[in-house]
Amino acid sequence: MSRRAKIAAAACVAGLATVAAGGCGSQGNQVAASDPNHHGAELFLEHCSGCHSLDLVGARGSAQQIGNRERINGPNFNVRPEQVSQVLYAIRNGGFSGAIMPQNIVVGADAQAVAGFLAKYAGYKRPATLSTHSTTP
């Protein structure tokens, strides 16, 4: 192979690698760096994404189907909204059952950051609830 062909091939490989890496990055944290909850999103991704799902940060730890559920799968935060107090309770106590999630996986200001982030973004894909009131006479 000529030197020119080798350089062209190397340039193509480098270009494809750049495109692939850019595509992978888009699946990560999509919370803007200017968002006050960005730090909480980063902490969630680092400490919680192995067992919980939240597409906004690229976390896919929850079971997607009941048939592939494992003991360590935590709640899917795409559809489950949370409040700061609930998240802090779960962090301190190892979830609500205390069986799987490590207690105090994050603490102090980091725990507050994760709780604030989840309170704002958890449940953002929750389906609309059906009304129990009939509109027909």
Solvent accessible surface area in square Angstrom, and as a share of the most:
residue,aa,sasa,rsa
1,M,167,0.75
2,S,69,0.44
3,R,191,0.70
4,R,206,0.75
5,A,41,0.32
6,K,117,0.50
7,I,99,0.50
8,A,55,0.43
9,A,44,0.34
10,A,62,0.48
11,A,63,0.49
12,C,84,0.51
13,V,101,0.58
14,A,59,0.46
15,G,36,0.34
16,L,124,0.62
17,A,58,0.45
18,T,97,0.57
19,V,110,0.63
20,A,59,0.46
21,A,66,0.51
22,G,50,0.48
23,G,42,0.40
24,C,96,0.58
25,G,54,0.52
26,S,66,0.43
27,Q,102,0.46
28,G,22,0.21
29,N,36,0.18
30,Q,105,0.46
31,V,8,0.05
32,A,60,0.46
33,A,88,0.68
34,S,106,0.69
35,D,23,0.12
36,P,128,0.80
37,N,26,0.13
38,H,48,0.21
39,H,103,0.46
40,G,1,0.01
41,A,0,0.00
42,E,71,0.32
43,L,15,0.08
44,F,1,0.00
45,L,52,0.26
46,E,129,0.58
47,H,67,0.30
48,C,14,0.08
49,S,27,0.18
50,G,60,0.58
51,C,44,0.26
52,H,20,0.09
53,S,1,0.00
54,L,0,0.00
55,D,36,0.19
56,L,29,0.14
57,V,0,0.00
58,G,23,0.22
59,A,1,0.01
60,R,131,0.48
61,G,9,0.09
62,S,8,0.05
63,A,24,0.19
64,Q,112,0.50
65,Q,130,0.58
66,I,155,0.79
67,G,78,0.75
68,N,83,0.43
69,R,125,0.46
70,E,107,0.48
71,R,185,0.68
72,I,86,0.44
73,N,19,0.10
74,G,15,0.14
75,P,44,0.28
76,N,40,0.20
77,F,14,0.06
78,N,11,0.05
79,V,66,0.38
80,R,93,0.34
81,P,59,0.37
82,E,16,0.07
83,Q,115,0.51
84,V,60,0.34
85,S,74,0.48
86,Q,75,0.33
87,V,9,0.05
88,L,23,0.11
89,Y,99,0.38
90,A,15,0.12
91,I,6,0.03
92,R,131,0.48
93,N,53,0.27
94,G,2,0.02
95,G,12,0.11
96,F,118,0.49
97,S,98,0.64
98,G,47,0.45
99,A,66,0.51
100,I,62,0.31
101,M,44,0.20
102,P,77,0.48
103,Q,119,0.53
104,N,77,0.40
105,I,49,0.25
106,V,9,0.05
107,V,93,0.53
108,G,54,0.52
109,A,84,0.65
110,D,52,0.27
111,A,8,0.06
112,Q,100,0.44
113,A,25,0.20
114,V,1,0.01
115,A,0,0.00
116,G,23,0.22
117,F,0,0.00
118,L,6,0.03
119,A,39,0.30
120,K,116,0.49
121,Y,39,0.15
122,A,10,0.07
123,G,9,0.09
124,Y,102,0.39
125,K,101,0.43
126,R,137,0.50
127,P,95,0.59
128,A,98,0.76
129,T,122,0.71
130,L,168,0.83
131,S,86,0.56
132,T,132,0.77
133,H,152,0.68
134,S,89,0.58
135,T,137,0.79
136,T,102,0.59
137,P,182,1.14
